[in-house]
């Protein structure tokens, strides 16, 4: 090949690349999102979606194929945090766990805090991490299977230390610098930090729930100063975290005798959510003759809505709109469900709140009337954990 | 001579007792303990305590309670009688050489009493007992 032809080829290839690059650029312009989110922005897995306008906004590059925790946001909304695990040889080798910090405007990782490689690898469920109510210390639940918490100072971006929590698992915020954990014997553990994030005290209280007879799910919901955890048998166990000691309040049932006779049971993974302004509790339920080994493995076919003041059911909604059969399919592997309803629900908290359900696609409806806004969102992930972007609402 | 005979009878009676319980105790060990402590009770260094030689805790004050109050024992989903049984089985199986001569097996009542008071600070309690064992 002579030099002329070589030069020609080079120039041709160069310009072709430039053209392609320009074409790509004009279609793939990246946006920078405002720091203050809209009330209807929701993460489906790690994808951020405006569920009201059915607009895909971006994706955060979280590792681990959905094994990460859900996102936690800084008080000023500029950053979000999740915990990740990496092995030096991909699926084996030396393990490194990080609390990774993403910029909420670009959804790009900007920093990381290395924590002991001990965090519980348990899928994207509640209780993996908790930000204490003063928004400074993030606790990561560890399971080796010895249980402990890694405490991270998200203001100074450093690992503070580890607190052993024998026999007690998962972690939930329960006060300014306090966390709540659930124990294997049915008790609860409260862990209080000092001003620097070190261990100040631990108190274990027995008798919150019955781990053998009627265990609770991990998908508890916060209602002001109360946590509500629901048992496999549909009993709500309110736990008051306002005082110095945790108080167990009177339990009540989501299911009447009639409901039980008709074999209604709680179901779904992310099966509870509260609309705070109206005190409405949404619960996924399904019918099953046999008790469910784990309600999280089966989809809910209806959403029952309760008034938390009167503790009465006020509404029954279908879990998912009627769809063509081929659109609904059971998923397999980690996070598998029965595929005949919804596995997760979420409500947004601003004016004009919407109810989002995941199951064979994502649907959006008015949170109060139940009227559909989108029977199925287009061009967004069809499944994944739902996280409200604006948690400060 | 008479002492030897008495000992032989005692060993026989003890064997009868342990044979009767060994099967269900081993079953509960497989179901509730083996997943982490492994088939041979070896555990994983730095993560899961080994059960081999764990009988040495019984030789110091507070050790008998400690073995029940640790989270894996007190929080396990078996009743008090089953828990006493599997705990005795672990001691005979993995720690025959460390058992005190006057070792009396746990019973349901004793185990039930200790497990109601699970340890909140295991590491501290363990270090204290280990320092007693070493001296």
HADDOCK unambig.tbl for C-alpha pairs under 7 A between the chains (distance, minus, plus):
assign (segid A and resid 144 and name CA) (segid B and resid 47 and name CA) 6.28 0.50 0.50
assign (segid A and resid 146 and name CA) (segid B and resid 47 and name CA) 6.98 0.50 0.50
assign (segid A and resid 165 and name CA) (segid B and resid 120 and name CA) 6.74 0.50 0.50
assign (segid A and resid 166 and name CA) (segid B and resid 71 and name CA) 5.47 0.50 0.50
assign (segid A and resid 166 and name CA) (segid B and resid 120 and name CA) 6.09 0.50 0.50
assign (segid A and resid 166 and name CA) (segid B and resid 122 and name CA) 6.89 0.50 0.50
assign (segid A and resid 167 and name CA) (segid B and resid 71 and name CA) 4.56 0.50 0.50
assign (segid A and resid 167 and name CA) (segid B and resid 72 and name CA) 6.86 0.50 0.50
assign (segid A and resid 167 and name CA) (segid B and resid 75 and name CA) 6.38 0.50 0.50
assign (segid A and resid 184 and name CA) (segid B and resid 75 and name CA) 5.22 0.50 0.50
assign (segid A and resid 185 and name CA) (segid B and resid 75 and name CA) 5.15 0.50 0.50
